[in-house]
Amino acid sequence: MRSMDIRLLLAGAALLSISAGLTTQVWADWSRQPTRLAAEHYAFAATTRVALPLLVGPQDVAVAKEYGRWGGPAEEPPPPDITGRWMGIWSGYGVMARRTSTARAEFMQAGRWGWGKIALADTLAADVPVIVSYRGALGVPVVFDVFQTAVVVKHEAGGRHLTAVFKIDGDQLVGMLRGYGTLIVLVRQR
C-alpha cells in the first residue's frame, strides 16, 4: 500500500473508534434523560469538536495553494448572473444538410446554481437529443452550474438526457450540446 493510503486508513480507523466509543456512552446517557434535554444535547453536540492531527504530505501542496492566508478558501468573485430571457439561434445537422433555427432559454439563478428551460425550434428531423425534439416549444427543464467564464446546463433528470456547455461572453452565451454537433448562440433580452 502507498503511504497516503495507509495514513487515510489509520485516520479513518481513529475516527471510527472515537465515534463508536462516544456514541455508545452518549446514547446510554441520552436515552435515560427526559426528552426535554434532547435539544440541549444537540446544541452541545453541534458546538463540540474533536481535534485530530492532520495527515499532510508533500502531495497536498497543490491543495494548500488553493487556500487563502488565514486557512479558509481563497476569496473568489461571485459568478456572473445569467438570470433572464435569452433568444438566439441553434445550428446542427439535419437529415440532408446543416440546419439553423431559433433558440430560446429562460434561466433563474440562486448563487452559483439555477434552473430554467431551453427550447430549440424545428428539431423534429435534426441530430439533437430526443428530449429536445419531444419537448418542442415547451422547452426542456434544466438545471445549471455557473462558473466565472462558463455554464454547464443539464436536464433536470440528469446529464444523460441533455448536457450543454456554454461560454459566457457578457450578454452572450455560446455553447454546444455535448455529444452532438449542435451549436447554440443566445443573447440576453433586456
C-alpha positions, 0 to 999 in steps of 0.5 A: 500500500502507498503511504497516503493510503495507509495514513487515510486508513489509520485516520479513518480507523481513529475516527471510527473508534472515537465515534463508536466509543462516544456514541455508545456512552452518549446514547446510554446517557441520552436515552435515560434523560427526559426528552426535554434535554434532547435539544440541549444535547444537540446544541452541545453536540453541534458546538463540540469538536474533536481535534485530530492531527492532520495527515499532510504530505508533500502531495497536498501542496497543490491543495494548500495553494488553493487556500487563502492566508488565514486557512479558509478558501481563497476569496473568489468573485461571485459568478456572473448572473445569467438570470433572464430571457435569452433568444438566439439561434441553434445550428446542427445537422439535419437529415440532408444538410446543416440546419439553423433555427431559433433558440430560446432559454429562460434561466433563474439563478440562486448563487452559483446554481439555477434552473430554467428551460431551453427550447430549440425550434424545428428539431423534429428531423435534426441530430439533437437529443430526443428530449429536445425534439419531444419537448418542442416549444415547451422547452426542456427543464434544466438545471445549471452550474455557473462558473466565472467564464462558463455554464454547464446546463443539464436536464433536470433528470440528469446529464444523460438526457441533455448536457450543454456547455456554454461560454459566457461572453457578457450578454452572450452565451455560446455553447454546444450540446455535448455529444452532438454537433449542435451549436447554440448562440443566445443573447440576453433580452433586456 
